[in-house]
Structures are given as C-alpha cells and as structure tokens.
Amino acid sequence: MDFGRITLLVYAFLMVVGGVIGYANKKSVVSLVAGLASALVLLIAFKMAQNNPKGGLAFGAFLAFLMAGNFVSRYMKTHHFMPNGLFGIVSVVALLCLVAATLQAKS
C-alpha cells in the first residue's frame, strides 16, 4: 500500500478517535457524528484511490483542506487547542502528505 492511501486510513482513524473522545468527554453527539462522517468520506477517497490514485488522493487532499480550514478557523475563534488546534495541525499535515502523494501518483 502506498503512502497516500496509508495517510487516508490514518487520517480517517484519527477522525473516528476524535469523534469518540468528544462524545466520551462531553457527550457531544455532534462530535461523534462529524468524526464518523469525516472518516466515511475519507474512506471513500481511499477506495477511489485504489482504482484512480491521482483522483482519490486529490479528493482526499480536498477533504483535508476543508477540514483544516474548519478546525483552524474554530481554533482562531476559541483559542482552545483541544480539539480544534490539534485537529487543525493533523489536518494540515494530512493535507501536505496528500498533496505530495497526489503529485507523485500515476493516473
């Protein structure tokens, strides 16, 4: 399995973990649903990347871009590192990895 697809799997797993932790700590159903939904869409990108590496990885990078924007903007408003700052960093790292993987992927 290539680096980009591994990145998608790890990122999806972290989204699930974040949602479950949000639910466990604050009883936030929104966190749980958002974490599971994000992971599901990232797994769709993973599946797409199996047949069309460039397209699937680019879709994953787009998702990471959207999530990074969401988490970073929420961090800027609240200044709470958990979860917004942490997942902002995770999303930016995932974005950079997925952009690099997309550029290296063969169509």
C-alpha positions in Angstrom: 0.0 0.0 0.0 1.3 3.4 -0.9 2.0 6.4 1.3 -1.1 8.4 0.2 -3.5 5.6 0.9 -1.9 5.0 4.3 -2.3 8.7 5.0 -6.0 8.5 4.2 -6.5 5.5 6.5 -4.6 7.0 9.4 -6.5 10.3 9.0 -9.9 8.5 8.9 -8.9 6.6 12.0 -7.9 9.8 13.8 -11.3 11.4 12.9 -13.1 8.5 14.4 -11.0 8.6 17.5 -11.6 12.4 17.9 -15.3 11.9 17.5 -15.4 9.2 20.1 -13.3 11.1 22.5 -15.6 14.2 22.0 -18.6 12.1 22.8 -17.0 10.3 25.7 -15.7 13.5 27.4 -18.6 16.0 26.6 -21.4 13.7 25.5 -21.2 15.6 22.2 -23.3 13.7 19.6 -22.2 16.3 17.0 -18.6 15.4 17.5 -19.3 11.7 17.2 -21.4 12.2 14.0 -18.9 14.6 12.5 -16.0 12.3 13.3 -17.8 9.3 11.8 -19.0 11.2 8.7 -15.5 12.6 8.1 -14.0 9.1 8.4 -16.6 7.7 6.0 -15.8 10.3 3.3 -12.1 9.8 3.8 -12.6 6.0 3.3 -14.5 6.8 0.1 -11.4 8.7 -1.0 -9.3 5.7 0.0 -11.5 3.4 -2.1 -11.3 5.8 -5.1 -7.5 5.9 -4.8 -7.4 2.1 -5.4 -8.7 2.5 -8.9 -7.7 6.1 -9.7 -4.8 7.0 -7.5 -4.5 10.6 -8.6 -8.2 11.3 -8.4 -8.7 9.6 -5.0 -5.7 11.3 -3.4 -6.7 14.7 -4.8 -10.2 14.2 -3.4 -8.6 13.3 0.0 -6.4 16.4 -0.2 -9.5 18.5 -0.9 -11.3 17.0 2.2 -8.2 17.6 4.3 -8.2 21.2 3.0 -11.8 21.7 4.1 -11.3 20.1 7.5 -8.1 22.1 8.1 -10.0 25.3 7.3 -12.8 24.3 9.7 -10.5 23.4 12.6 -8.1 26.3 12.2 -10.9 28.8 11.9 -12.6 27.3 15.0 -9.3 27.4 16.9 -8.8 31.1 15.9 -12.3 31.9 17.4 -12.0 29.8 20.6 -8.2 29.5 21.2 -8.9 26.0 22.6 -6.2 23.7 21.5 -8.3 20.6 22.1 -9.8 19.6 19.8 -9.6 22.4 17.3 -5.9 23.2 17.4 -4.8 19.6 17.5 -7.0 18.5 14.6 -6.1 21.6 12.7 -2.5 20.5 12.9 -3.4 16.9 12.0 -5.5 18.2 9.0 -2.7 20.4 7.7 -0.2 17.6 8.0 -2.6 15.2 6.2 -3.2 17.9 3.5 0.6 18.3 2.9 1.1 14.5 2.7 -1.9 14.0 0.4 -0.8 16.8 -1.9 2.7 15.3 -2.2 1.2 11.9 -2.8 -1.2 13.2 -5.5 1.7 14.9 -7.3 3.7 11.6 -7.3 0.7 9.4 -8.2 0.4 7.9 -11.6 -3.1 8.3 -13.1 
